[in-house]
Structures are given as C-alpha cells and as structure tokens.
Amino acid sequence: MEPWLFYALLSAVSAAFVSIFGKVGLQGIDSNVATAVRSIIMAVFLVGVVFVQGNLSHLPDMLNDKKGLLFVALSGIAGATSWLFYFLALKYGPVSKVAPIDKLSVVFAVILAVILFGEKVSLVHGIAIAMIAAGGLILAIW
C-alpha cells in the first residue's frame, strides 16, 4: 500500500471519531467553546508530536518562510472556521447527516485544485467526484 493511501485512511478513521466524540461532547455545551477547547488540546498534542520527533528546530525555518507561513496561517483559519461550522452542525443535527455534507469538502477541494493548480481530472475521477457529491447529498436528504 502506498504511504499516502495508508495515511489518508488513518485520517478518515480519525475524522470519523471526531464526529462521534464531538456529538457526545457537545451535549449542553456551547459549540464554539467546545471548538476552542478542542483546538487547545490539538495544539498541545501536535507540539508534543513535533517535540517527540525532534523537529522543533525546524520552527525558525517555518517562521522565516513568509509565503509558507501566510498559507499555513490561512489554512489554520480555514480549518478553524470549518470546525466552528462543523460543531454547530453536529450540535443541531445528526452525525449521519452532518458528516456526509462535511465530506463534500472533497468535491470542493478537487474543484479548487483544478482551478487553482491546474490539476487534471480524468473522466473516471470526474464521475467519482460527482458520485461523492451525489452520495453526500443523498445521505443528508434521505
């Protein structure tokens, strides 16, 4: 198995637990407060991972790369807004409907990659992306 596929599958499984744990954790709690607490926990955890890997020495490189830092910051803001809206959706809706709609991000990401990066999408991939979109909408509506 290709490393990217292995990591992508681990990401998908981890993301599934975000939905389940988040839904349970949001009962009686403000979703934005929950998202902020989750973010702090994630930050501490990730700094710990970087520390254990011995990669803290790379921090100055990141801070000196203005373009890289800008886009990592924008990615962080996009991720934060995604989490805010996702937790709001989970607070008011069932996981079985919220999660499929959230996964439409796959469709949006591919469309943006084609527009912004000129990535090529074959006919088969285009059909698969359309099926993801249709599947997400069907799961959310029915």
C-alpha positions in Angstrom: 0.0 0.0 0.0 1.3 3.4 -0.9 2.1 5.6 2.2 -0.2 8.4 1.1 -3.1 5.9 0.9 -2.3 4.4 4.3 -2.2 7.9 5.9 -5.3 9.0 4.1 -7.2 6.0 5.5 -5.9 6.7 9.0 -7.1 10.3 8.6 -10.6 9.2 7.5 -10.9 6.8 10.5 -9.7 9.6 12.9 -12.1 12.0 11.3 -15.0 9.6 12.0 -14.1 9.6 15.6 -14.1 13.5 15.6 -17.8 13.3 14.6 -18.7 10.7 17.3 -16.8 12.2 20.1 -17.8 15.7 19.1 -21.5 14.9 19.1 -21.3 13.3 22.6 -19.2 16.2 23.9 -21.4 18.9 22.6 -24.4 18.0 24.7 -25.2 21.0 26.8 -22.1 22.9 25.8 -21.6 25.9 23.5 -20.2 24.6 20.3 -17.7 27.5 19.9 -16.3 26.9 23.4 -16.0 23.2 22.6 -14.2 24.0 19.4 -11.8 26.3 21.2 -11.1 23.7 23.9 -10.6 21.1 21.2 -8.2 23.4 19.4 -6.1 23.9 22.5 -5.9 20.2 23.1 -4.9 19.7 19.5 -2.2 22.3 19.7 -0.7 20.8 22.8 -0.9 17.3 21.3 0.7 18.5 18.0 3.5 20.4 19.7 4.2 17.2 21.7 4.4 15.2 18.5 6.8 17.7 16.9 8.9 17.7 20.1 9.0 13.9 20.3 10.0 13.7 16.6 12.8 16.2 17.4 11.5 18.7 14.8 11.2 21.8 17.0 14.5 23.0 15.4 12.5 23.5 12.1 10.3 26.1 13.7 12.6 29.1 12.7 12.5 27.8 9.1 8.8 27.9 9.1 8.7 31.4 10.6 11.2 32.8 8.1 9.3 31.5 5.1 6.8 34.3 4.8 4.8 32.8 1.9 4.7 29.4 3.6 3.7 31.0 6.9 1.0 33.0 5.3 -0.6 30.0 3.6 -0.2 27.8 6.8 -2.0 30.6 8.7 -4.7 30.8 6.1 -5.1 27.1 6.2 -5.4 27.4 10.0 -8.1 30.0 9.7 -10.0 27.9 7.1 -9.7 24.8 9.4 -10.9 26.8 12.4 -14.0 28.1 10.5 -14.6 24.5 9.3 -14.5 23.2 12.8 -16.8 26.0 14.1 -19.4 25.3 11.5 -19.0 21.5 11.8 -19.5 21.6 15.6 -22.5 23.9 15.2 -23.9 21.4 12.6 -23.3 18.5 14.9 -24.9 20.3 17.8 -28.2 20.6 15.9 -28.1 17.7 13.5 -27.5 14.0 13.4 -24.0 12.8 12.7 -25.4 10.6 9.9 -26.5 13.7 8.0 -23.8 16.2 9.0 -20.8 14.0 8.3 -21.7 13.3 4.6 -22.3 17.0 3.9 -19.0 17.9 5.6 -17.3 15.4 3.3 -18.4 17.4 0.3 -15.2 19.2 1.1 -13.6 16.5 -1.1 -15.6 17.8 -4.1 -14.8 21.4 -3.3 -11.1 20.6 -2.9 -10.9 18.8 -6.2 -12.7 21.7 -8.0 -10.3 24.2 -6.4 -7.3 22.1 -7.2 -8.3 22.1 -10.9 -9.0 25.8 -10.9 -6.0 27.0 -8.8 -3.3 24.4 -9.6 -4.4 23.2 -13.0 -4.6 19.6 -11.8 -6.1 17.2 -14.3 -9.1 15.1 -13.5 -9.8 12.1 -15.7 -13.3 11.2 -16.8 -13.3 8.3 -14.3 -12.2 10.7 -11.5 -14.8 13.2 -12.6 -17.5 10.6 -12.4 -16.3 9.5 -8.9 -16.3 13.1 -7.7 -19.8 13.5 -9.0 -20.8 10.3 -7.2 -19.3 11.6 -3.9 -21.3 14.8 -4.3 -24.5 12.8 -5.1 -23.8 10.3 -2.3 -23.3 13.1 0.3 -26.5 14.9 -0.7 -28.5 11.6 -0.8 -27.2 10.6 2.7 -28.1 14.1 4.0 -31.5 14.4 2.5 -33.0 10.9 2.9 
